[in-house]
Amino acid sequence: MSEEKTVKEEFKINGEQLLKKVKELVHEGNIRRVTVKQDDRVILEIPLTLGVAGILLAPTLAALGAVAALVTECTIVVEKVE
């Protein structure tokens, strides 16, 4: 039985870069969860499972675009599986 190791990374970005950065991270493929925070408050949490692609992710990315328009600076917390 293999044990998966989960690692968290944080990126501080501005609202304009939010959607682009999340798309880039999702494209990497080993992401479990993306959390968008402003200060210490969670604004949006996106659980990602294997096989989530394009059409299934579109509504979430639309919501993320709306969030990006409202925030000036935020932190993306990325949970990755190694």
N, C-alpha and C positions, 0 to 999 in steps of 0.2 A: 504494500500500500504506500503510494507516494504522497508526501505531504507538500501542499502548496504554500509557498512563502509569499505573504502580501507586504508590499512596500508602499508607503505614502510619500508623495511629492507635493510640494506647494509652489504655486506660481503667482506672483503678484503682478497684475496687469490692469490696464484701464478698460473701460467699457467697450471702446472701439475695437480692441483686440480680442475680446472675449469669445465671440463666435468662431473666429478664425483659429484660435488656439484650441478650442474644444474639438473642432473638426479635425485638426492636426493630430490631437491625442487619440481620438477615436480611430483614426486611420492606422495608428500604430498597432492596434489590435489586441494588446494584452491588458486592456483597461477593464477593471471590474466596476468601478463607480467613480463618477465625477461629481464633486460638490462645489457649488459656487457660494462664496461667503462674502459678506460686506461687514467689515469689522469682525465681530465674533458671531454674527447672526447668519444662519444658513438661509440663503435666498432660494436656491434650487438644488435638488439632488437628483442625479441621473444614474440609475442602476443600469449597467450594461452587461449583457450576457453574450456568450458566444453565438455568433450567427445574426446578431442585430445589425441590420444594414439599411442603407438608403431609405426606402419607403417607410419602414417601421420607425426610423429615427427622425423623420421629417417633422412631425408635430412637436417633438421635444426640441429640435433645433429652432423651430419657429418661436416657441416659448422662450428659449434662450436668447434669441434676437430681441425680443421684447424686453427682457431683463437687461440686456446690454445697453439698450437705449436709455434705461433709467439710472444706471449706476455710473459713477465716474471712475472709481477705483475698486477693485475687488481681488479676492484670492481664490484661485482654483486649487482644490485639494483633489489629487488623483490617486486612486487606489489601484495599484498594478500587481499582477501575479508574475512571479519570477519562475 
